[in-house]
Amino acid sequence: MSTSQEKHVGVIALTVENRQEHAAAVNAVISDFGELVVGRMGVPYRERGMSVISLLVDGTAEALDSLRAKLAAIPGVQVSTLLLTPKA
């Protein structure tokens, strides 16, 4: 049974269009939630005019959803999340 304080490991994947315009806002949100971020990989995908970022995260579902929502609120950013509950 899941509790609201149960921690999850997961990946938050995002695409950022027009990196020059939106990168500062994306980086500010990721920095604000830095305690949840275990690792980060970003790749410019020039052929498609976007950047792709993956975040390895660890935190409660509530905290991770807050991070996802803040990122998704940035114009030009699309977000997808996969959360797993580690087995005890």
N, C-alpha and C positions, 0 to 999 in steps of 0.2 A: 504494500500500500504506500502511495506517495504522500509525502507531507510537504507543506509549503517551504520548509527549510532544507529539504533534501537537495543535495548538490548534484548537478549534472555536468558531464563533459560533453562538449559538442563542437560544431563548426558553424560559424556564421560566414556565409559567402556573400560578397557584394560586387556589383558592377558599378563603376563610376563613369558617367559620360562627362565630357568636357572637364577633364582632370584639373586644368589650370583654374577653372572657376570654382570647383567644388572641393578640391583636395584639402584646403585649410579647414573647412567645416567638418569633413570626415575625420581628419586627424585629431581635431579638437574633441570630438565625441569619443573616439577610441582612447584618447589620453584620459578623459574624464572617467572612463570605466576601466582604466588600466589594471585595477586589482583583479579583474575578471579574465584578462587576456593572458594566456599562457604563451602564445606564439602568434606570429603574423607573417604572411607572405603576400607580397603585392607584385603584380606583373602588368606592365603596360602592354595592351593589345592594340598596337598601332593600326593594324589592318582593319580593325572594327571601330577605331576611334574611341576606345574606352580603356579603363584599367580594371583589373580583376583582383580583388583582395580576399584572402581567406584568413579568418581568425580562429585559432584554437582557443576555446573558452572553458571556464570551470566556474560554476556558481549556481545559485538557486534559479529556478525557472522564472521567478518574478524579476530578479535582477537582470537575467539574460534577455528577457522580453523587453525590459526597459531599454537596454542597449540596442536591441533590434529596432524598436520603435523610433528611437532618436535617430538612428542611421537612416531608416526608411523615410523619415520626414524631410531629409535633405533633398532638394530638387536634383534630378539626374542620377539618383542612387536607387538601385533595386537590391533587395535583400532576401536571402533565403536562409533558414536555420534548420540544423539537424541536432537534436539533443538526445543523449543517451544517459540512462541511469546505470552507473556502475553496479555490478552485482556485489553483494556483501560477501 
